[in-house]
Amino acid sequence: MLRVTLYSRPGCRLCETARRELEAAVKHITVEEIDVDCDPQLRARYGYDVPVAVADGRELFRHRFDPACIETIRAS
C-alpha cells in the first residue's frame, strides 16, 4: 500500500483535482490530506504552493498532478 501525504487547504480546486487524479492513477494508495492552514509552520513553508504530494520523504508533484510521478513511485 502506497502512502502519500497531500498538503492542501480547504476550498482549493487544484487540491481536490490532484487528489482525485492521484487516487484514480495509483491502485492501492492511501492519501493523508493535511490542511496547511492549521499549522503556522506548514502555512509558512507552503504558502500558496498547494497541493504538494509527498511519499517516502520525496516530493512527487506540486500544484498539479503529474502522471510522470507514477513512474517515480513505481521505481522506488
Kinemage of the C-alpha trace (Angstrom):
@kinemage 1
@onewidth
@group {chain A} dominant
@subgroup {mainchain}
@vectorlist {calphas} color= white
{ca met a 1} P 0.000 0.000 0.000
{ca leu a 2} L 1.454 3.348 -1.019
{ca arg a 3} L 1.038 6.185 1.473
{ca val a 4} L 1.030 9.732 0.109
{ca thr a 5} L 0.757 12.920 2.122
{ca leu a 6} L -1.092 15.671 0.282
{ca tyr a 7} L -0.535 19.147 1.677
{ca ser a 8} L -3.572 21.206 0.767
{ca arg a 9} L -6.149 23.662 2.019
{ca pro a 10} L -9.952 23.634 2.107
{ca gly a 11} L -11.659 25.053 -0.947
{ca cys a 12} L -8.603 24.548 -3.167
{ca arg a 13} L -9.840 23.233 -6.515
{ca leu a 14} L -6.328 22.228 -7.583
{ca cys a 15} L -6.031 20.198 -4.381
{ca glu a 16} L -9.337 18.430 -4.939
{ca thr a 17} L -8.463 17.656 -8.553
{ca ala a 18} L -4.959 16.438 -7.677
{ca arg a 19} L -6.319 14.062 -5.050
{ca arg a 20} L -8.911 12.591 -7.433
{ca glu a 21} L -6.347 12.160 -10.221
{ca leu a 22} L -3.787 10.612 -7.891
{ca glu a 23} L -6.290 8.123 -6.462
{ca ala a 24} L -7.501 7.223 -9.947
{ca ala a 25} L -3.979 6.700 -11.301
{ca val a 26} L -2.490 4.596 -8.496
{ca lys a 27} L -4.003 1.383 -7.188
{ca his a 28} L -3.630 0.574 -3.504
{ca ile a 29} L -2.997 4.107 -2.339
{ca thr a 30} L -3.747 5.845 0.934
{ca val a 31} L -3.805 9.626 0.776
{ca glu a 32} L -3.430 11.543 4.015
{ca glu a 33} L -4.525 15.108 3.434
{ca ile a 34} L -3.046 17.803 5.666
{ca asp a 35} L -4.513 21.303 5.826
{ca val a 36} L -1.516 23.661 5.740
{ca asp a 37} L -3.613 26.444 7.268
{ca cys a 38} L -3.922 24.504 10.559
{ca asp a 39} L -0.192 24.752 11.256
{ca pro a 40} L 1.707 28.058 11.110
{ca gln a 41} L 4.930 26.283 10.085
{ca leu a 42} L 3.233 24.471 7.208
{ca arg a 43} L 1.475 27.674 6.151
{ca ala a 44} L 4.842 29.466 6.106
{ca arg a 45} L 6.524 26.595 4.255
{ca tyr a 46} L 3.915 26.093 1.542
{ca gly a 47} L 2.064 29.413 1.373
{ca tyr a 48} L 0.041 29.185 -1.818
{ca asp a 49} L 2.158 26.338 -3.211
{ca val a 50} L -0.522 23.690 -2.783
{ca pro a 51} L -1.214 20.948 -3.445
{ca val a 52} L 2.083 19.242 -2.712
{ca ala a 53} L 2.218 15.442 -2.710
{ca val a 54} L 4.966 13.666 -0.766
{ca ala a 55} L 5.756 9.954 -0.467
{ca asp a 56} L 8.656 8.479 1.494
{ca gly a 57} L 10.019 11.971 2.116
{ca arg a 58} L 10.169 12.804 -1.599
{ca glu a 59} L 8.054 15.412 -3.319
{ca leu a 60} L 6.042 13.814 -6.111
{ca phe a 61} L 4.404 16.921 -7.511
{ca arg a 62} L 3.458 20.483 -6.719
{ca his a 63} L 0.360 22.409 -7.914
{ca arg a 64} L -0.887 19.864 -10.452
{ca phe a 65} L -0.825 16.087 -10.579
{ca asp a 66} L 1.856 14.922 -12.980
{ca pro a 67} L 1.350 11.412 -14.383
{ca ala a 68} L 5.145 11.093 -14.630
{ca cys a 69} L 5.231 10.903 -10.831
{ca ile a 70} L 3.660 7.458 -11.141
{ca glu a 71} L 6.913 6.173 -12.643
{ca thr a 72} L 8.799 7.745 -9.736
{ca ile a 73} L 6.522 5.915 -7.314
{ca arg a 74} L 6.892 2.583 -9.109
{ca ala a 75} L 10.685 2.919 -9.334
{ca ser a 76} L 11.013 3.137 -5.563
